[in-house]
Amino acid sequence: MDFLTFRERMYPMGCFNINQVLLWEKDFDRNNLTRWCRKGLLVKLRNQYYAFSEYRQMPEFSRYVANRMYAPSYISLHSALSFYGMIPEEVVQLTSVTTLKTAKFENAFGTFHYQNVKTPLFFGYEIRTMQNGRGLMFATPEKALLDLLYLNPYYKSEQDMEELRLDEDYMQNDFNTSLMEEYLTKIGSKTLDKRMRTLLKVYEL
């Protein structure tokens, strides 16, 4: 198979895995993928997952890669907090929450870190539309913060909460405490509830 035929078929998917290729062309030679990666036409994301090199120039595509190459997952934790302007740091790696085992991948699109949560805690995300119309699974601000406190138990004291350096204007004007309370009730963790009460005290909410 020539690359142009392959590209015409698979390019609209953004990124894809070998099983999707075989559903289309059951006799597809997997060595093509290795050869096309070597030529710089494709990027290997992780084992059996690929994307077209041109997508590296597209804003937000790394977030789409984060969703697609290790699913189910949604962008959360520091990446989501930075996106919403809740923390001052620019986050280098993309952080996500998944029901799969904790994992980390590095490829030409960036560094991707996934932290495991139990299935009942896999909620609190919404679909955000990218510029090209593709959908991203993205934590709400409230769930991103709860995920952070739940998965990082060293955030305990008032000093720990201060060191998060959450944007006070955002917390006062945009943070939805009612939605956060709904999430806390659904999670049902006394330890997490205590941590969040400490945080709310620090930021006077």
C-alpha positions as a LaTeX table, in Angstrom:
\begin{tabular}{lrrr}
\hline
Residue & $x$ (\AA) & $y$ (\AA) & $z$ (\AA) \\
\hline
Met1 & 0.00 & 0.00 & 0.00 \\
Asp2 & 1.26 & 3.48 & $-0.80$ \\
Phe3 & 1.33 & 6.18 & 1.87 \\
Leu4 & $-1.04$ & 8.57 & 0.06 \\
Thr5 & $-3.81$ & 5.96 & 0.00 \\
Phe6 & $-3.23$ & 5.22 & 3.68 \\
Arg7 & $-3.16$ & 8.92 & 4.58 \\
Glu8 & $-6.40$ & 9.67 & 2.74 \\
Arg9 & $-8.16$ & 6.99 & 4.77 \\
Met10 & $-6.63$ & 7.50 & 8.23 \\
Tyr11 & $-5.75$ & 11.20 & 8.41 \\
Pro12 & $-9.24$ & 12.40 & 9.47 \\
Met13 & $-8.99$ & 10.22 & 12.60 \\
Gly14 & $-6.13$ & 12.33 & 13.95 \\
Cys15 & $-4.47$ & 9.45 & 15.72 \\
Phe16 & $-5.16$ & 5.76 & 15.37 \\
Asn17 & $-4.12$ & 2.30 & 16.51 \\
Ile18 & $-3.19$ & $-0.79$ & 14.55 \\
Asn19 & $-6.56$ & $-2.46$ & 15.19 \\
Gln20 & $-8.35$ & 0.40 & 13.46 \\
Val21 & $-6.05$ & 0.00 & 10.48 \\
Leu22 & $-6.71$ & $-3.76$ & 10.30 \\
Leu23 & $-10.47$ & $-3.21$ & 10.43 \\
Trp24 & $-10.09$ & $-1.22$ & 7.24 \\
Glu25 & $-7.42$ & $-3.37$ & 5.56 \\
Lys26 & $-7.08$ & $-6.83$ & 7.13 \\
Asp27 & $-3.96$ & $-7.69$ & 5.10 \\
Phe28 & $-2.17$ & $-4.45$ & 5.95 \\
Asp29 & 1.60 & $-4.89$ & 6.35 \\
Arg30 & 2.58 & $-3.50$ & 9.76 \\
Asn31 & 6.11 & $-2.92$ & 8.52 \\
Asn32 & 4.69 & 0.05 & 6.60 \\
Leu33 & 4.15 & 1.86 & 9.89 \\
Thr34 & 7.76 & 1.35 & 10.94 \\
Arg35 & 9.00 & 2.55 & 7.56 \\
Trp36 & 6.74 & 5.62 & 7.53 \\
Cys37 & 7.80 & 6.53 & 11.07 \\
Arg38 & 11.44 & 6.28 & 9.99 \\
Lys39 & 10.72 & 8.67 & 7.12 \\
Gly40 & 9.02 & 11.13 & 9.49 \\
Leu41 & 5.58 & 10.70 & 7.93 \\
Leu42 & 4.11 & 9.21 & 11.10 \\
Val43 & 4.81 & 9.59 & 14.81 \\
Lys44 & 4.65 & 6.59 & 17.13 \\
Leu45 & 2.72 & 7.63 & 20.23 \\
Arg46 & 3.11 & 4.38 & 22.15 \\
Asn47 & 2.95 & 0.71 & 21.31 \\
Gln48 & 0.48 & 0.27 & 18.40 \\
Tyr49 & $-0.68$ & 3.93 & 18.46 \\
Tyr50 & 0.30 & 6.48 & 15.80 \\
Ala51 & $-0.44$ & 9.98 & 14.49 \\
Phe52 & 0.47 & 11.92 & 11.37 \\
Ser53 & 3.46 & 14.23 & 11.73 \\
Glu54 & 1.59 & 17.29 & 10.44 \\
Tyr55 & $-0.56$ & 17.33 & 13.56 \\
Arg56 & 2.44 & 18.48 & 15.59 \\
Gln57 & 1.79 & 21.96 & 14.18 \\
Met58 & $-1.80$ & 22.03 & 15.38 \\
Pro59 & $-2.61$ & 23.82 & 18.66 \\
Glu60 & $-4.26$ & 21.61 & 21.28 \\
Phe61 & $-3.60$ & 18.38 & 19.38 \\
Ser62 & $-1.39$ & 17.05 & 22.17 \\
Arg63 & $-4.46$ & 17.17 & 24.41 \\
Tyr64 & $-6.38$ & 15.13 & 21.86 \\
Val65 & $-3.50$ & 12.64 & 21.81 \\
Ala66 & $-3.70$ & 12.43 & 25.61 \\
Asn67 & $-7.36$ & 11.42 & 25.40 \\
Arg68 & $-6.99$ & 8.96 & 22.55 \\
Met69 & $-3.83$ & 6.97 & 23.17 \\
Tyr70 & $-4.76$ & 5.84 & 26.69 \\
Ala71 & $-8.51$ & 5.59 & 27.05 \\
Pro72 & $-10.66$ & 6.05 & 28.98 \\
Ser73 & $-9.01$ & 9.16 & 30.38 \\
Tyr74 & $-9.70$ & 12.84 & 30.84 \\
Ile75 & $-7.30$ & 15.76 & 31.27 \\
Ser76 & $-7.17$ & 16.86 & 34.90 \\
Leu77 & $-4.83$ & 17.74 & 37.78 \\
His78 & $-2.15$ & 20.36 & 37.04 \\
Ser79 & $-2.83$ & 20.46 & 33.30 \\
Ala80 & $-6.48$ & 21.35 & 33.81 \\
Leu81 & $-5.74$ & 23.81 & 36.63 \\
Ser82 & $-3.19$ & 25.57 & 34.43 \\
Phe83 & $-5.62$ & 25.65 & 31.49 \\
Tyr84 & $-8.26$ & 27.36 & 33.64 \\
Gly85 & $-5.71$ & 29.85 & 34.99 \\
Met86 & $-6.07$ & 28.54 & 38.54 \\
Ile87 & $-2.34$ & 28.03 & 39.10 \\
Pro88 & 0.50 & 30.27 & 37.85 \\
Glu89 & 2.80 & 27.52 & 36.61 \\
Glu90 & 2.97 & 26.51 & 32.97 \\
Val91 & 2.71 & 22.72 & 33.02 \\
Val92 & 5.19 & 20.86 & 30.84 \\
Gln93 & 3.68 & 17.37 & 30.91 \\
Leu94 & 0.01 & 16.60 & 30.23 \\
Thr95 & $-1.67$ & 15.09 & 33.28 \\
Ser96 & $-4.77$ & 12.93 & 33.04 \\
Val97 & $-6.94$ & 10.66 & 35.16 \\
Thr98 & $-7.79$ & 7.14 & 33.99 \\
Thr99 & $-9.41$ & 3.91 & 35.16 \\
Leu100 & $-6.45$ & 2.05 & 33.65 \\
Lys101 & $-3.21$ & 1.54 & 35.54 \\
Thr102 & $-0.96$ & 4.54 & 36.19 \\
Ala103 & 1.31 & 5.13 & 33.19 \\
Lys104 & 3.67 & 7.59 & 31.54 \\
Phe105 & 4.48 & 8.01 & 27.84 \\
Glu106 & 6.88 & 10.25 & 25.96 \\
Asn107 & 6.71 & 10.94 & 22.23 \\
Ala108 & 7.08 & 13.80 & 19.76 \\
Phe109 & 3.87 & 15.40 & 21.03 \\
Gly110 & 5.06 & 15.63 & 24.62 \\
Thr111 & 5.14 & 13.83 & 27.95 \\
Phe112 & 1.89 & 12.27 & 29.14 \\
His113 & 1.24 & 11.15 & 32.71 \\
Tyr114 & $-1.89$ & 9.18 & 33.71 \\
Gln115 & $-2.97$ & 8.51 & 37.28 \\
Asn116 & $-5.39$ & 5.76 & 38.18 \\
Val117 & $-8.69$ & 6.23 & 39.99 \\
Lys118 & $-11.37$ & 3.68 & 40.72 \\
Thr119 & $-14.27$ & 3.58 & 38.25 \\
Pro120 & $-16.77$ & 5.28 & 40.63 \\
Leu121 & $-14.45$ & 8.32 & 40.76 \\
Phe122 & $-14.23$ & 8.62 & 36.98 \\
Phe123 & $-16.64$ & 11.53 & 36.58 \\
Gly124 & $-16.66$ & 15.31 & 36.70 \\
Tyr125 & $-15.45$ & 15.88 & 33.16 \\
Glu126 & $-17.03$ & 17.57 & 30.17 \\
Ile127 & $-16.48$ & 17.54 & 26.43 \\
Arg128 & $-14.60$ & 20.63 & 25.26 \\
Thr129 & $-14.52$ & 21.31 & 21.52 \\
Met130 & $-11.16$ & 21.99 & 19.88 \\
Gln131 & $-10.71$ & 24.50 & 17.08 \\
Asn132 & $-10.96$ & 21.72 & 14.50 \\
Gly133 & $-14.20$ & 20.41 & 15.99 \\
Arg134 & $-12.77$ & 17.38 & 17.79 \\
Gly135 & $-13.95$ & 16.79 & 21.34 \\
Leu136 & $-11.71$ & 16.60 & 24.42 \\
Met137 & $-12.61$ & 14.97 & 27.73 \\
Phe138 & $-11.60$ & 17.63 & 30.24 \\
Ala139 & $-12.12$ & 17.83 & 34.01 \\
Thr140 & $-14.22$ & 20.68 & 35.32 \\
Pro141 & $-12.19$ & 23.10 & 37.48 \\
Glu142 & $-13.81$ & 21.71 & 40.61 \\
Lys143 & $-13.08$ & 18.07 & 39.75 \\
Ala144 & $-9.51$ & 18.87 & 38.66 \\
Leu145 & $-8.85$ & 20.34 & 42.11 \\
Leu146 & $-10.51$ & 17.41 & 43.89 \\
Asp147 & $-8.52$ & 14.95 & 41.77 \\
Leu148 & $-5.34$ & 16.75 & 42.77 \\
Leu149 & $-6.10$ & 16.58 & 46.49 \\
Tyr150 & $-7.32$ & 12.98 & 46.27 \\
Leu151 & $-4.30$ & 11.68 & 44.37 \\
Asn152 & $-1.71$ & 13.73 & 46.25 \\
Pro153 & $-2.28$ & 13.09 & 49.97 \\
Tyr154 & 0.68 & 15.27 & 51.00 \\
Tyr155 & $-1.62$ & 18.30 & 50.59 \\
Lys156 & $-2.93$ & 18.42 & 54.15 \\
Ser157 & $-2.12$ & 21.58 & 56.12 \\
Glu158 & $-3.06$ & 25.19 & 55.52 \\
Gln159 & 0.52 & 25.84 & 54.45 \\
Asp160 & 0.27 & 23.03 & 51.88 \\
Met161 & $-2.86$ & 24.65 & 50.46 \\
Glu162 & $-1.21$ & 28.07 & 50.34 \\
Glu163 & 1.69 & 26.56 & 48.40 \\
Leu164 & $-0.74$ & 25.54 & 45.65 \\
Arg165 & $-0.90$ & 29.29 & 44.90 \\
Leu166 & $-4.41$ & 29.09 & 43.52 \\
Asp167 & $-5.53$ & 32.29 & 41.81 \\
Glu168 & $-7.59$ & 34.12 & 44.42 \\
Asp169 & $-9.69$ & 36.03 & 41.88 \\
Tyr170 & $-10.62$ & 32.78 & 40.17 \\
Met171 & $-11.45$ & 31.09 & 43.45 \\
Gln172 & $-13.62$ & 34.00 & 44.60 \\
Asn173 & $-15.42$ & 34.66 & 41.33 \\
Asp174 & $-15.42$ & 31.53 & 39.20 \\
Phe175 & $-14.96$ & 28.47 & 41.40 \\
Asn176 & $-18.29$ & 26.67 & 41.83 \\
Thr177 & $-18.40$ & 25.61 & 45.47 \\
Ser178 & $-21.89$ & 24.11 & 45.08 \\
Leu179 & $-20.69$ & 21.81 & 42.32 \\
Met180 & $-17.63$ & 20.94 & 44.38 \\
Glu181 & $-19.92$ & 19.96 & 47.28 \\
Glu182 & $-21.90$ & 17.69 & 44.94 \\
Tyr183 & $-18.69$ & 16.00 & 43.86 \\
Leu184 & $-17.54$ & 15.56 & 47.46 \\
Thr185 & $-20.83$ & 13.90 & 48.38 \\
Lys186 & $-20.55$ & 11.54 & 45.41 \\
Ile187 & $-16.94$ & 10.62 & 46.27 \\
Gly188 & $-17.79$ & 10.03 & 49.93 \\
Ser189 & $-14.28$ & 10.36 & 51.37 \\
Lys190 & $-13.97$ & 11.93 & 54.83 \\
Thr191 & $-10.25$ & 12.45 & 54.31 \\
Leu192 & $-10.79$ & 14.32 & 51.05 \\
Asp193 & $-13.58$ & 16.33 & 52.61 \\
Lys194 & $-11.24$ & 17.42 & 55.39 \\
Arg195 & $-8.56$ & 18.47 & 52.92 \\
Met196 & $-11.04$ & 20.49 & 50.89 \\
Arg197 & $-12.36$ & 22.23 & 54.04 \\
Thr198 & $-8.79$ & 23.26 & 54.82 \\
Leu199 & $-8.39$ & 24.63 & 51.31 \\
Leu200 & $-11.67$ & 26.54 & 51.46 \\
Lys201 & $-10.59$ & 28.11 & 54.75 \\
Val202 & $-7.27$ & 29.24 & 53.30 \\
Tyr203 & $-8.93$ & 30.84 & 50.27 \\
Glu204 & $-11.81$ & 32.23 & 52.38 \\
Leu205 & $-14.59$ & 30.48 & 50.50 \\
\hline
\end{tabular}
